[in-house]
């Protein structure tokens, strides 16, 4: 399935590259200098700059759509985002330009908002998107940095194509170029002013952004690229590339339209972007030691409790407990309610109800495990459809784990006896974690080893501690109605309750 998606992405990349080249070919047909107007309808005209920007938005949207689809997210998020952020970005770019040219408008609000008059600054659009996505990602319930990692390449596409719109307008060029012969004739001739050829700064910046895009597409599937790194790379890459181009452009004699305390705003903002990218990279690593790889974002997992959930070990547990008490408490007769209470907690907790001496508790645990190993070899059964469910979930690319209050050795034994072990990616037993359910740590350990976010995972169990552990780990909680703790299980308020494991296949389809 992933191979098909990768091939689909490759076809899309090649198609967009061909489309970009065709657009340049169409725009530069004829001889230079080229018309800045792409086409007209009566008095209404569309500039080539707008056409390049529009295609840049479309290509960026396609790239984002494919990436969201690849990670199992709702790809329609991209269309909702475009409806909201395209007009807001235009407004932000306009207001950013106006902010540093207030004296030009003399307080005329109409002129300030008149985009047709000319004057947009890309940094304003970037700022609007970064701030607006804080709200948008919370509303859509997706990770803020994941979305920004998708938006970053889209910005590079838009900026790379937008620069060709500047070329058609014969703007954003550099100082005189003494030896222009290395340039293609159609570029060279369109940058011929007052008897001199000029540096194609539009080409430098467009090429720089395309190179950055290629690097992202190549490296974002690598495990060393963490969530948020693509954003950080974009900020630094774009800022580094923009500064020398701005210096060259100003060396052409063109007046910088945006100034702040006699400092070009484009350069100051680019420096700020570089610093922001470095800070994002450093701070995220300092504050989040378990930050997942970007490529792991879409991974999903279903974790299971073992006893009473996957395996019907209730009778085995009762038998083990009774034999253990015959040795350590021969005069103690356990009631059905007391026996039931042993299903769920760890042995040190449940034996601690009857014995306070730690050494004696340890001896009871050793006795229980010896008895369990002997009795376990008689075999235990899995619940209905357990193998079908695990097999199907694996086929649907879910990671599968077992988090149990039983030690790892016996978890593995029970799974092997039922032919389930081959479907399991991770086992966390009571001897693998320093604390136990309802503490979320065992579940978090499993997710960390699987490289799966809690929001992409669920835990299935039969005990209220299972539900509490899932809730504490910010995971989806699912209870089974065949639990011997059913009433208490409902009291823990699981997100879902199923009466057969097969129902999971309707939840995780």
Secondary structure, 3 states (H helix, E strand, C coil): CHHHHHHHHHHHHHHHHHHHHHHHHHHCCCCCCCCCEEEEECCEEEEHHHHHHHHHHHHHHHHHHHHHHHCCCCCCHHHHHHHHHHHHHHHHHHHHHHHCCHHHHCCCHHHHHCHHHCCCCHHHHHHHHHHHHHHHHHHHCCCHHHHHHHHHHHHHHHHHHHHHHHHHCCCCCCCECCCCCCCCHHHHHHCEECCEEECCHHHHHHHHHHHHHHHHHHHCCCCCCECCHHHHHHHHHHHHHHHHHHHHHHHCCCCCCCEECCEEHHHHHHHHHHHHHHHHHHHHHHHCCCCCEHHHCCCEEEEECCECCCEECHHHHHHHHHHHHHHHCCCCCCCHHHHHHCCCCCHHHHHCCCCCCHHHHHHHHHHHHHHHHHHHCCCCEECCCHHHHHHHHHHCCEEEEEECCCCHHHHHHHHHHCCCHHHCCEEECCCCCCCCCCCCHHHHHHHHHHCCCHHHEEEEECCHHHHHHHHHCCCEEEEECCCCCHHHHHHCCCCEEECCHHHHHHHCC
